[in-house]
Amino acid sequence: MKKTSLLIAFVLLSALSAFPQDTSYVRHIIKELSSQRMYGRGASYHGDSVAAAFLADQLAKLGVRPLSPGYLQHYRYSCYTNEGPLSLTINGDTLTPFSHYRIYPSKRHLQKRLESASWKKQLKDGTWLIGVNQLDTYSPIVGELESNPVFVEVLDSLIPKRVKKVDLHLPLQYRENYRSQNVVGYVPGIIDSMVVFTAHYDHCGIMGDGIYFPGAHDNASGSAAVLDLARMATLQKPYYTMVFMLFSGEESGLTGSRHAAQNPLIDYSKVKLLCNIDMFCGGDEGLMVFNANADNTQPFVNRLIAANEQSHAAQVIKSRENSPNSDHYYFSSLCPSIFILTMGQRYGGYHNPADTCQACGLDHYNDFIKLILSIITD
C-alpha cells in the first residue's frame, strides 16, 4: 500500500479507534430516524422531508460541506400516501392492519396474486381483496408509479366460508410529482479524487394512522453509518475527497439515486469507489457484496476478503452479481460501485413495524466499518 493511500485509511481508522466499541452516535441516529415523528420516512405526512431536515442538520453540525444548497437535492416522483384512519371488517369482524392484511397499490404483483388466490373479491371502487396463505413482504403502500388498481391481501385463514359483507375504509392518496429530496455533502481532501458513501434514508411510511414502519435496520442503520463515516472524515483532512449521499425514494424504485446519477453534483469519472450501505444491523452470518465481480470492483472486493482473512471480522464475505436492488445500481455505469449489507441477526424484521432501534444489534458494527475502510487503497 502506498503512503498516500495509507493516509485516508489511517485517519478514519484512528477516528474509529478513538471510540472503541462505542456505537452511541450510530444508535442515536438510528433511534431518531426510526422514531414515530418521522412517519416511517415515506411521503405520508412528509416524513421523508422531516428525516431529510434532521440529516442535513447533522451534516452541518459535523462540519460537512453542502453539495447542494441546504444539503438538499430536490427532485419529483409519483408515489402513494396513506394518511387517515384505516379499517377492514369482514362479516362484522375487524381485522388488524399488517398482521391480518396489507395494501399494495401496484399492478406489479396483481395478476400473479389473482391467479394463486384462495379467495378474491373486487369491490365497487375497483379495489381487489385477495385471500393468501402468507402475506407478502413487498413494500406496503409505497408502490410504483401507478394509480389503479389497488389490491389488499388478506390471510385466507381469517376469511369466512361465506363472505356476506365487507367494509373497507382505505385512505390511500396518489401523489403525482411529489417533491422529495436527497441529502448530500462532502469533505474536501488533499486531492480531488473521491470516495463516495451512500445509503437510502427513506422507508415504507405508514399504513393508515395506526401503524408506522420504523425501518431501523432498513435503512436507518445504513444512513447512520454514512453519518458516522462523515464524522470521522471531519476530524482530520483526508487524502481523498469524501462524498456522502443519502437518498429518498429507494422503496419506490430507486428514484432518489437514479436522479442523483442522472443529475450529477460531482464528476463521477473522479470517483475511486462508491460504497452503498443498506441494512447494516446484525451481521452474525457475515457480509454480502453486490456488484462484486465487475472488472472495476473486483479488486476492492478481493481486498475486503483478504482483510477479513486477517481480522476475522465477518464470519464470511459472499459476493453477488450486480442487481437493481439498492442505490448503487445507477452509479455502476459511472464509476466502481458496490453494495454491502449484513447477513444474519440481530434486527427486527424486513418491512415490518417490529424493525425498531431496540431490536438492532450493532455488535459487529465497528469491525465491519474497519473492513470497509481497509479497501480504500491504491
Order of alpha helices (4+ residues) and beta strands (2+ residues): alpha-alpha-alpha-beta-beta-beta-beta-beta-alpha-beta-beta-beta-beta-beta-beta-beta-beta-alpha-beta-alpha-beta-beta-alpha-beta-beta-alpha
